[in-house]
Amino acid sequence: MKRFLFLLFISAASYAQTPLGRLNGKVVDTDNRPVQYASVYINEREISTYTNETGEFSIRQSQAETASLTLRISFVGKQTITRTIQKADFNVPQHFILQELSLTLDNVVVSSERKRSDVSNSAITFDRQAIEQVQAYSLADILYNLPGKKMAAPDLQYLQNITLRSASSSDPVQAANNSLGVAIYVDGFRQANDANMQTRNVGMRGMINGAINRHRDPNIGNSAYDSPFGGLDIRNIPSDNIESIEVVSGVASAKYGEMTDGAIIIERKAGQTPYEFAMRLNGNSTNYSLSKGVNLGKKAGALNISLNYLNSIQDPRNSLKNYRRINTGLMWSVNILPNLRNTVSLDYSYKKDNARADEDDSDQESVISLDRKISVSNRTSLQIQSPYLKRITLGMSFDKGYSNSYRQYFVNDAVKGIGDKDTTGTYEGYFIPGNYLGIDHIIGEPYNFSSNLSLDNNFNTGQISHVISLGASVYTAGNSGQGVIADPKFPGTNTSGFKSERPYNFDLQKNIMNAGFYLQDKADYMLFDRLFTANAGIRYDIQNGFASIQPRINLSYQLNKKWSVRGAYGISTKAPGMSQRYPSPTYFDIPLINSYNGRVNESLYLVHTEKIVPDNSTLKPSRSSQLELGVTADYHFFNTSLYGFMKKNRDGFNARTSYLQIVLPEYTYSTIQGEKPVYQESGKFKMYSGLTNGLIDNTAQSDNYGIEWFLSTKKITAIQTSLNMNTSFGYTRYNDLSYAIYEADVNFREQGKKAWYGIYPANKSSNLDITTKISTDTHIPKLGFVVSVLVDIYWKNRRNILDRSFEPFAYLDKDGNYHAIDHFDPNNPDYGYLSLMANKASTQQSPPFVYSNVSLRIAKEMKKKFRIAVYAYNFLNIIPKYYNRISNSITTYNSPVNVGGEISFRF
């Protein structure tokens, strides 16, 4: 197979024996100074190069069957130029003048754009001006502007993941799988979360609730401090050094692996830039950033330096909850030879998220989550003037982190018996006082290494223009941390069913390793005098020992000068991370004798420990398949697009509930004054039962359907205003192929009721979400002024529980005997109390009204050096509330007014 692909690559290139010409040009700024390291890109051929120290570039190009070529010239801080070069002018030197990005330019784009790219048919892009207009503290604030996302005030106090093309973000398992399947690439390297193991025992708490959080957190959302089973926490990614963002929620090209639900492709600033300083303020957060791109000389290249500091307080009145972030980076770019470019990046990040104890809280609970990471990467690109190969790109990246998650709280209970053995067996434990400081503590040291190689060529076969890419990637991850630091002498308050934790060393677990290969061809052909483009590729991945073949194709056909139709289909996979593959063992500490009488030396605690070690080595990668169809129109005054998609996610990760039965001998004992009791087996046996969630399998799946409509107008000159609108319709059906087991309330068991455990259909739910985003951008270039009004309209947001999964289909009695329930009767005394109808009522969410949110952004630039901006989230203070009589709860659908500002300088 490999030999066949190689021969195909080489033999196809043999058609490239056609006349060659050169595209020569020079790039200067408005003062006629050469612009070094400006990016020069040919759209049709996917050929790129950079200008030299004199601002000049030269590209050797085939002239056969090419009527014109489109050049895109870009440089950090400058307005991108796109120019079409006719075939007759291929050998005529071109001259480009890059203007400094400024609000004084006439055609500045301050909103995101949807357009076809080399990565996907339906990508959404944010350029630098659009990013600045958001006034973002982090990547999360920018992505709130995506279709279907809810506009929100900057909130840096809680974990923030990104999900794409899913309406069921309210379901924690589905949301975790979706965010895990969104790949975030920075400068060509995937930012992996696969080695994150900051979770407590999965067998005790399941896959979602293991991350350390605050027990009494007032936030109604995700109060966890880490994301071991989901994607990256995107509030840790600052926005100031980002030059562009491309969001791919559709079918990505075969180049991109380890993803099921899209990709976010980030390019950072590189090249010579002035000093740039920015300061952002609101009632709770302060953010400072400083960056500079230095030209080191004609042959030494350019060095970019960036520093970002953020401090956010949840409530300035008490400062109990605080989030602090520091990010700094160096990027050195140099043209070693005219055709050989190298870029080295060194980055360091620090995050501390802590909640101090409240003096009025009897638990005296406090939480600290600390993360540090250092990363280094190198990218080398070699341009080759050969008919067989045009470019070789090699990239390598390594990062090492340190994560420390800690929670402490006072426990005030009765005297407890403790077992602390790490093996299965029966032994004498000991007693501890019921008043102590409980501690949850996890230390991880994750590391990731990735390497990728790509070979690119372009040629013609008859009237078809090809851009061929062949590549491979290798990825490995591990965690050398101390792991879960659990002291059985101070057990947590959330242990149940005899379950407890033991220390668990991450360093003893095997590394994970994945590899992938891809072949891709972007072909352009004039079909009936209209451009037809097929970007087809195939990817082969080996993940966790499982091989998968992933075909992907993006098609586009230009019906006329204004209308085009597009379609895409693709399969993609995501390997499980270390937290899914290596959950810690679960320990059942079953008390056989507890004869505490107030005097430890006369008391006995006989305990049996059963150690359950989950084996998740056969966990398959999660998988998704997506079909997308769209139509676009580009008129003089407006452009619009309509896309529909169907995405099926299979083999998602979820913790499975298992029922455990243990038969143990009964014991009798005799008390002895001043000594421990004497015990012996009675000859009888007793069965003990319990539940564990330590086994993770591929039982989560979802079907996602949606329609996305975009409409944007050109600027209306009379009022200097443009309009942008997008409406999204999303429907998701989530299904867990397993089943759920819940223990009956202790009151029913003590009453001698028959059913001790209910067995229920696994969670099945549907989610419907319909939203519209409208923004108006009033831009007055002469004043360097822009004001944006943003309106979010929430037409529908409903979640339903399906298939009566709140009613058990069977139950287990105290002896573990299985009893089927053919037709559930809530009045049956044997099992009627097992109904979860209250849960059903609480999870049905649908406000019986349409509501909206109106926000405002204003920016003023002076002399292209000084910029001041303000925003007001929900400035009309629209705060609708809904009282649910069934669940007796009140839901608030908007947050109060939030006002902030930004000041930035260039010098």
N, C-alpha and C positions, 0 to 999 in steps of 0.2 A: 504493500500500500504506500509506504513512504517513498519507495523508488518510483512508483507510478506518479505521485504528486510532484516529485522533483523533475521527472522527465517532462511532465505536462508544463511545469513552470518554464523550463528551458526551451522546450520546443515551441511553445507559444511565442516566446520572445524572439524566435528566429524570423518572425514576420516583421520585425522592426527594422529591417534593412531598407530604410527609406531615407530620402534626402533630409539632412539635418540643418537647422539654422540656429541662431542664437537670439535670445531675448535679453537685450542689454538695457540697463537703466540706472538712474541715480536718484537717490532719495535725500531731500534736504528739508530743513525746517523753514519757517517764515523769514528767518534772518539769513537764509541761504547757506547755513552751516550744514555740513554732512551729518546724516543721522546713521550712526553705527549700530549694527545689530537689529535693524528693522527687519521684520518678518515679511518675506515675499512668498506668496502662495498662488499657485495656478489651480483654480477650482476644478477644471475639467480633468486634469491629470493628477491631482493630489500631489503635486511636486512643490516642495518648499525649500527655501534657502534664506540666507541672511546677507545683509549689506556688510561690506568691509569697512575699514577705518575711514575711507573716503566717501562712504555712502553709496558705493556702486555695487551692482550685482550683475551676474551673467548666468543664464540658464540655457543649456543646450536642449533643443526641442525639435521633435519630428514635425515636418511640415505637411505630411501626407494626410489627406482627408480631414483637415482641420481648417475650417473657415475662419474661426476666431478663437481667442482664448481670453479668459477673464482673470485678471490679476487682482489680488487683494494685498494691499500694503498696510501693515499695522505696526504700531510701536506703543509701548506703555506711555500713557498720558497724552497720546496724540489721537486725532480723529482718523479712523480707518478710511482708506481710499479704495474703491473698487472701480476698475477700469477695464473695458473690453478692447483688446488689441486685435485688429484685423490681420489676416494672413499676409497681406501685402506689406504690413508694417512690422513683420516679425524681426527684420534685421535693422530697423530704425531705432536708435537709442531713445528710450523713454525718460521723461523727467517728471518726478513726483514731488509735490510740496505737502508736507504733513503739518497741519495746523494743530496747535495745542488745544486739548479738550477744554471747552469753556461753555458756560451758559450764554455767552455772547454770540456763539455760532448759530446760524439760522436753522440748520437741520439736525439739532441735537435730539437724540432719542432718550427719553427719561423713563420709559416703561419697558417691560419685557416684550420680546417678540417671539412669535411662533414661526418657524421656517424649517425647510428641509436642509439637512446637513449631511456630511459624510458619515455621520454616526447613525442617524435615524431620519425617517420621513417627517416626524412630528416633534422635533426638539423645540424646547423653549429656552431662549437665551436671555441673559442679563449682561449687558456690557457695563463698563465702568460708570458711566453717567447714571444708568438705571440703578446700579448698586448704591451710588452716593445719594440718590433721591430717596431711597428707603430709610436712610439714617440708621443703619443696622448696627446693633451691638454684636451680633453673631450671624452665622449662616442661617439660623432658624428664622430670624426676622425677615430675611430675603425670601425664603421659601414659603412664607405665609401668603405670598402673592400668587402662588400657583393655583390652577383651577381646582375647585372643591375644597381648598383650605380655608379655614376660618381666620379672618383677620383678628389679631390679638395684640395687646400692648406688650412691649418687651417684658419678658418674665424669665429671669435668670436663676430663680430659686429652685427649679425642679427640672429633672431629667427631660430632655427633648429629643425624641427620635423623629425621623421622617418616614412616612409611608406614601406610596404612589399608587394611584389607580386602585384604591380599595375604599369601600364605604364603611367597613367594619372596624375602624380604628378604635371603637369603644370596646371591642372584644380583646382582652389582653393577649391571649394566645395568638390570635390572627394578626394583631398589630405587631407582636414580637417577630413573627415569621416574615411579615412583609418588610419591616424595617431591616431585618437581618439580610433580606434579599435585595436591598438597595445598595449598590456599590458606589462608594465615594472615591473618585480619583482626583488626586492633587498632583499636577505637573506630570501626569502619565502613570502615577503609581497608586494602586489601590490602598486606601487606609483601612487596614483590617482590624476587626474586633474579635477575631477568632480565638485569641489566646486569653481573653478576659474570663477569669474564673472567680470573680468576686461574688460568690453566692454561698449561702449556708446550705444545710443538708436538703437536697431535693426530695428525698424520701419522706421528710417531715413536712415540707412546705410546698412541694410541687415545683414546677419549672418557673413560675412567674413570681412567687412570693418569697424567693430565697434571698434576694438582694436586701441588704440592710436598709431600713427606713426608720422613720420616726413613728412610734406607736400611736401617738396622739397628734398627728399632723392635721392641721385644719384644711389643707389643700384637698380638693375633691378629685384631683387628677392623680397622676403617678407620683407618689412620694418617695420612690426608691432613689438611692444615691448612685447606683451603678446599673449598667445594662449588660449583664453577662449573656443573656439569651437573645438579645436584639441587636440592632445596629448601633452605630456610633452616637454618642451624645453630641449633637451638632451645636449646642450652645458653647462648646469648647473651641469651635473654629471661628476665629475673628474674621471680619469682612474687609478690613482696611487694606490688606496687601493682596486682595483678589482683583485681578484684571477682568476676568470674564467667568461666567457660569453657564454651562449648558446642561439642561435637565432633560434626560431621556426617559420618558415613562412608557414609550412604545417599544418597538423591536430594535435593539441595538445591533450594531455590526458584530461580526464574528470575532473581532479583535478583543472584545470585552468578555471576560469570564467571571466566575464566582458571583453570579447575580441571578435573581429570578423576577425582580420587580422594578427594574430600571437602574439607571446610573446617573450620578451627578458628577460632571466633569468640570474641574476647577483649574484655571490657569492663573498663576500668580505673576506679579510684576517682575520684569527682568529687563535690565538695560539702564542706561543713564537717565536719572530723574532728578528733579530738584528736591530739596528738603520738603517733606510734607508732614504737617502736624495737624492732628484733629483732636477735639475734646467734645465729648457728649455728656449731657447731664439730664437726669429727670429726678423725681422725688426720691428714688431709691438707689439709683445706679450712677456711677461715674466711670467714664472710659477715656483713656488717653492712648494715642498712637503716634509714632514717629517713624518715618522711613526716608531712605536716601539711596539713590543709585549713582555710584561713582564710576567714572571712566578712568581706568587704571593706565591708560596709554594705548598706543597704536596696536601693540601686540599682546598686551596683558589682559585685555577684555574689560568687563564691567563687573562691579561688585554691588549687590543690593543688600541693604541692611534694613531690618524692620523690627520694631518693638511695640508691643501692645500690652496695656495694663487695664484691668477692669476690676471694680469693686462694687458689689451689689448687696444691699441690705433689704431683707424682707419687710421689716417694719422699723423705720427710723426712731420710733418712740422707745424701743427697748433693745434693738440691735442683737436680738437673740439668734436670728438666722442670717448667715452671711455666706456669700459666694465670692471667691476671689480667683482671678485668672491672669496668668502672665504667659505671653507668647513672644518668642524672639527667633529670628532666622537670618541666615546668611546665604546668598546665592551668587556664585561666581560663574559667569559665562565668558567663554573665550573661543575665538576662532584659531585653533592651533595651526591649521592650514586653510587656504581659501575654501576647501571643500570639506573640512573636518571641524566640527563644532562640539564643544564639551561643556556641560553644565554640572556643577557640584552644588548640592544644597545641604546645609546643616541647620537643624531646627531643634529648639528646646521649648517645651511647654510645661506649665505648672498649673494645677487646679486644686483649690482647697474649698470644700463645701462643708460648712459646719453649723450645727445648731447647739448653742449653749443651754445649760440647764436654767429653767425658770424657777426663781426663788419661791414662787407661789405654787409650784407643782410638787406634790408629795413624792412623785416618782423620781424627781431630780434627773430626768432623762437628758442625755446629751449625745450628739452624733458628730463624727468627723469623717469625711471622705477626702482623701488626698491622693492626687495622681501627679506623677512626673514622667516625662518621656523625652528622650533624645533620639533623633533620627538623622541619618545621613543617606544621601542618594546621589547617584551619578548617571548622567545620560550622555551618550556619545552618538553623534549622527555623522555618517560619512556619505557624501554625495559622490556617485560614480558615473562617469560618462561612458557607459557601456550599453550596447543594445540588449544585453541580457539582465542587467541589474542597474537600477538607478540610485538606490539608497539602502544603507544598512544602519539600523538603529539598535543600540544595545543599552539597556538600563538595568541598574541594580540598586536595591534599597534595603536598608536595615534599620530597625528601631528597637529600642529597649526601654521598658517602662518600669515604674514602681507604683503600686496601688496599695493604699492602706485604708481599710474601711473599719470603723470602730463605733460601737454603741455601748453605752453604759446606763444603768437604771437601777433604782433601789427596788428590791423585792421584799415584800412583807407577808410571809406565809407561815404555815406551821413547820415544825421540824421535819426534815426530809431525809429519806433513806437514799443513799447514792451507790450506784455500781459504776465502776470505771475500767473494767477489763476491755481489752481490744480484740478479744477472741470469744467464740461461742463457748459457754460453759456455765456451771453453777458454782457460786462462791459466796463468801461473807463480804458484804459491803460495809458501809459506815454511815453515820448520821451527821448532818450539818444543821446549823441553826437556820431557821426560816427567814431571818433578816440578814440580807447580804447585798452586795453590789453585783448585779448580774452584768455579764460582759459578752458581747458579740464582737469578734475580732477576726479579720481576714487580711492577709498580706500576700499580694501577688506580684510577680516580676515577669510580665509577659514580654515576649520578643517575637519579631516577625522578620523574615527575610524573603525577598522576592527578586526574581531576575526575568527579564523578557528580551527577546530578540525578534526583530522583524526585518524581512527582506522585501523591498518594494521595486516594482518595475511598471512601466507603462509602454504600450505599443498599440498598433492598429492591425486588425485582421480584416482586410477589405474595407468596408465602410463602418466597421465597429471599432470604437476606441475603448481600450481596456486599461484598467489600473489594477494590477495584481499585487496582493500582499500575502506573504507566507510568514508565519511566525510561531513562536513557542514561548511558554512561560513556565516557571517553576516557583512554587511557594511553599514555605515551611514556617511553622509557628510552634512555640513552646512556652512554658511558664516555669521559672526556677524559683518561685516564691515559697515562703514558709507555709502558706496555705491557711486553712481554717485553724485558728488557735482557740480550741474549745477546752475549758477546764470543767470537768464533771462536778467539781465541788461548788460551782456557781452556775447551775443550769438556768436557762432562760424560762420566762413565764409562758412561752407559747409552745412548750412541749406537750404532747398529748398521746394517749394510747400507748403508754410505756416507752415511747420513742425518745431518744436522746442523741447528742452529738459527741464525737470524739475528735481529737486533732487529725487533720488530713493534709498531708504534704503534697503540694502541687509538683514539686521537683521530681517526684517519683513517677510521674505520668509520662507516657511516650509523647514525642512530638507528632504533630500532624504534618503531612506532606501531600500536596496536590500538584499535578502537572497538566498542562493543556497545550494543544496544537490547533492552528487554524489556517485555512486557505480561503481567500476572499478575492472576488473579481467585481469591480465596478465597471459596467459596460454601458457606453452611450451609443445610441443608434438613431439615425433620422428615419423614423417610420412614417410614411405618408407625409414627408416634409415637416414632421413634428418630432421633437426630441423625446425619445424613450430611454429611460435609465433603469438598469437593473443592478442593484448592489446585492449580490448573492454570495454567501459564504457558508462554510461548514466548520464546526468546532468539535474537537475531540478532547474530552477531559477525563482524567483519572483522579477521583476524589474519594478518599477514605477506602480505597481499594475497589471502588465501583467505576466502571467505564460508562461514558455516555456520549452519544453522537447528537450534536445540536445544529440542525440546519437553520439558517436565517436568511431572509430575503426581504429587501425593500424595493418596491417598484414605483415608478413615476412616469406618467405620460402627459405631455403638454398637448391639450386638445386644440388650443389656439393661443394667441398672445396673452390672453387673460386667464383662461381656465385650465386647470390640470386635475387629473385624478391620481390617487395614490393608494397603494395597498402594501401590506407587510404581514409576514408570518414568521414566527421564530420560536424555538425551544431553548430554554436556558436552565441551568442548574446551580445550586449553591450547596457546598459541602457543610456538614455540621461542624460547629466549633468545639473547642476543648471542653467547655461547660456541658455540652450535650453528650459528648463521647465519654467523659470521665467524671460522672457525678460521684460524690463521696458515699461510702457505705452507710447503711441505716442500722442503728442499734436498738433492739428491743430489750429494755431492762425490766424484767417481769419479777415483781416481788413475790417470793414464796413464803417468807415469814417476816412479819414486821411487828416486833414485840417491844416497841419503845415504851418505857414507863417513866420517863423523865430523868433517868440516870443512865448515861451512856454505857458505863461499865457493866450494867445489868440488862442491857438491851441487845437485841439481835436483829440484824437485817440480812436475811438470806435472799439472794437475787440470782436469777438466771439471765444471762446476756445471750441474745441471738443476733449474730452479725449477718446482715444481708448485703452482699456485694453485687450491685447491678452490672450486667454485661451489655454494654451498648456498642460493642465492636462492629456489629453488623448493621449499624444505622446507615441508611442510604442517604444520598444527597436529596434535598428538596428539588422539585422540578416545576416549571411553569411552561405553558404554551399560550401564545397570544396571536390573535388575528386582528388586524387593524385595517379599516377602509376609510378613505377620506377624499374630500374634494376641496380645492382651493381656487380662489379668484383674486386677481390683482388688477384693480382699476386705477384710474388716475387719481380719484378722490379717496378711495377706500380699498382695503383688502380684507378678505374673510376666509375662514376655513371651517370645515365641519368634519369631525372625525368620530367614528364609532369603533368600539373595541370589544373584544371578548377574550378574557384572560382566565385560564384555568390553572389553579395552583394545586399540586398534588404532592404527597409524601412530605408534608410539613411536619415540624417537630412538636411533640407534646408529651407530657409526662402521663404515664398510664397508672391508674390505681390498681393495686394488686392486694388480694386478700390473703392473709397469712394465718395458718393454724399451727399451733405448737402444743403437743401433748407432753406434760411434765409430771413427775411424781409429786404427790402431796407429802407434807412433812408434819410431824408433831414435835413438840418441844416441852421441856420441863425447866422451870425457873429455879435458880439457885441464888440465894441471897449473897450479894457482894460479888457475884461472878456472872459471866455470860450464860444464857440458857443453853441447855444441851438438846440437840435435835437429832431426829432420825426419820427415815422414810416410813410412811404409814402403810405402804403396800397398795395404796390407791393412786389413781391418776386423774389429772384434770386438764381440760383443753383450754388454751388461751388463744385469743384471736386478735388481729390488728390489721391496719391498712398501711400500705407504703406506696410512695409515688416515685421511687428511685429509677424505674425503668423508663427510658425515653424511646419512643418509637415514631414511625412515620404515619400517624393516624390523622393529622390535621390536613384539611383540604378546603378549598373555597372556589367558587365560581363568581367572576367579576364581570359585570357588563356596564358599559357607559357610553355616553355621547358628550362630546366637547365641542362647543361652538365659539369661535373667536371672531370678533369684528373690531377693526381699528380704522380710523379715518386719518387722512392727512390733515395738516393744520389748516383750520379755517382762518384765512388771512385777516378778515375783518375783526375777529375777536381773538386772534392768536391762540386758538384752542384746538386741541385734538381730543378725540374720544376713543376709549378702548373698553371693550366689553368681552367677557367670556362667561358662558353658562355651561355648567356641568351637571349631568345626570348620572348618578352612580348607583348601582344595585349590586350587593354582594350577598351571596348565600354561603354561610360558613357551616362546615360539617366535620364533626369528629367521628371517625370510624370506630372508635373504641367504645367503652361504656364507662359509667361513673358509679362509684360506690360511696355512700355516705352513711356514717354511723348515726343511729337514732339518738335522740337526746337522752342524757343520763337519767332523767326522771322516769322515762318510759322503761328503761332497762331495770331500774331499781324497783319498779312496780311489778316486775315479772312479765312484762309484755312479751309476745312471741317474737316479733321482728326486731332484731338488733341492728341489722344492716340492710339498707335499701339499695337495690341495683337499678340504675336508671339508664335510659338511652343517653348516649353522650350528647354533648351540647350541639344543638343545631339552631342556627339563628339566621335571620335575614335583616339586611340593613338597606335603607333607601335614603339617599341624600341628594337633594336638588338645590343648587346655589347659583347665584349670579353675582359677578364682580363687575362693577362699572367704575371707571376712573376717567376724569377729565384733567388734561394737562394744559394749563395756560402758560405759554412761554413767550416772554418779550425779550428778544435778543439784545436790543439796544440798552435795556436796563439790566441785563444779566439776571433776570428774575423769572421764577417759575413757581406756580402754585398748582397743587394737585388735590383734587377732591376724590375720595375713594368711598364707594358705597358697596357694602356686602348685603345681599338679600338672601335670606334663608327661607326657601319655599317649603322644604320638607326635610325632616330628619327623624326617621322612625326606625326603631329596632324591635323585632318580634322574636319570641321564642317559638320554634317550630316543633312539630311532631310530638307534642305533649311530653317533652323530655323532663318536665317537672313531676311526672308521675312514674313510680317504679314499675318495672315489669316483672320483678322478682324480689325476694328478700332472703336473708340468711338468719337463722335463729341463733341462739347463744352457743349451740354446738356446731355451728357452721353448716347445717343442713340447708340445702337449696330448696326454695319453694317458689314456683312460678305463679305469676298473677296474670290470669287471662284478661280480666276486665277489672280495672282498678275501681274500688269502691271506697270513697273517703270515709264512709261510716263504718267500715269493717274494723272491729276492735283489735284484730290481729295485726293490721298493718296500716290502717287509715291515716294514722298520725305521721306517716312517712311522706305525705304530699309536700311538694316544694312550691305550692301555689303562690306563697308570699314572694318567693324569688322571681316567679314569672311576672307578677305585678310590678315589681321594682325594676325589672329590666325592660319593660315596654316604655319607650321614650318617644313621645311625639307631641310637641306643643300644638294645640289646636288653633294656631294662628301663624301668619307669616310675620317675621320680624326682620329688622335690618340694623346695620351699624354704619355710621358715617364718620369718616376720619379725614384729617386735613394735613397736608405737608406743604411747607413754604420754604423756598431757598432763594437767597440773594447773593450774587457774586459781584465783587468790586475789584476792578483792575486785574482780573484773572489771577489774583494772588490771594484774595481774602474771600471767604465764603461763610455765611451765617444761615442756619436753617433751623426751623422749628417744626414739630409735629404735634398733633392733638388727636389721640385715639378716642373714638366715640365722643367727639366734641359736643354732640347734641345730648349726651348723657341718656341715651335710649337704653333702659334696663328692664326688659320685659321679664315677668315672673309667671310661673305656672304652678298651681297647686294640684297635685295628684291625689285624689281622694282614696284611691285604692291602696297606695303605698304610704299615704299620709305624709307626703314630702313636698317641699317647695324647691323648684329648679329655677335658677337665675341664668339667663342666656347671654348676657353681655357683662363685661366688667365696667366699673366706673371710668370717668374721664381720666386719661393719663396724658400728661403734657411733658415734652422734653425738647431739648435743643442741642445744636451742634455748631461748633466754630472750627474752621479749618484754615490753615495758612500754607502757601507755597512760597519758598524763598531759596 
